[in-house]
């Protein structure tokens, strides 16, 4: 075989090896892309379901907004509002030019950073082109008025009946609870008076037991009423113990004296036995 034949054979062998390796890589890439394609189709189907669900939710929200606008009536947004804390009267920067008239009932919402707090219904007592004055349409408590802050408010001429009923029930509950609270406070005040009297009586009883400045002083007052029962009892016990000690000492002395007497008696008896016997009288006469 010529040199060219050998070179050609080597090139063919190398090409065959490279073709096999390339074919394996092509199969691997194709399988990978096939798996990715299947995953993308599943993800697309899931996204399509989410899109349909979100479109349905958006449509439902739009319907709710439409119904809410019908239920909530006209609205005046970001109206400058000032509060008179002394009487709860409210001044707003909207009046007859904005179709606000006297005796109209408006519902106030205090606006904050992303918040809207309902503060109740108010009745228009006076109105002009530049503004209006309102007062609470219910018995507002000082605690309620203190929460009203000047600034931008939203005002509406209607709110849903269920919403209003819920607010009325809450206001009625607050009024009842306020009355109950006032009753409880009166009871507490009465209990505080009784507690003060009881504490004063307790101080007197404690002074009568352990003594104190509140006890009467004087020579005619007995010790238990002058110094206290406990001190008097302690002093009496100390006097009793002292008397008992003296009695014990006397008893010991008496026992010692009795022992001495018995000793003397014994010694006298012994001495008497040692004396000579006396001579009988008959014998003495004979001796004479």
Secondary structure as GFF3:
##gff-version 3
##sequence-region A 1 288
A	DSSP	alpha_helix	3	72	.	.	.	ID=ss1
A	DSSP	beta_strand	75	83	.	.	.	ID=ss2
A	DSSP	beta_strand	90	92	.	.	.	ID=ss3
A	DSSP	three_ten_helix	96	98	.	.	.	ID=ss4
A	DSSP	beta_strand	105	111	.	.	.	ID=ss5
A	DSSP	beta_strand	116	127	.	.	.	ID=ss6
A	DSSP	beta_strand	132	136	.	.	.	ID=ss7
A	DSSP	alpha_helix	142	145	.	.	.	ID=ss8
A	DSSP	beta_strand	151	156	.	.	.	ID=ss9
A	DSSP	alpha_helix	161	210	.	.	.	ID=ss10
A	DSSP	alpha_helix	223	227	.	.	.	ID=ss11
A	DSSP	alpha_helix	229	274	.	.	.	ID=ss12
A	DSSP	alpha_helix	281	287	.	.	.	ID=ss13
###
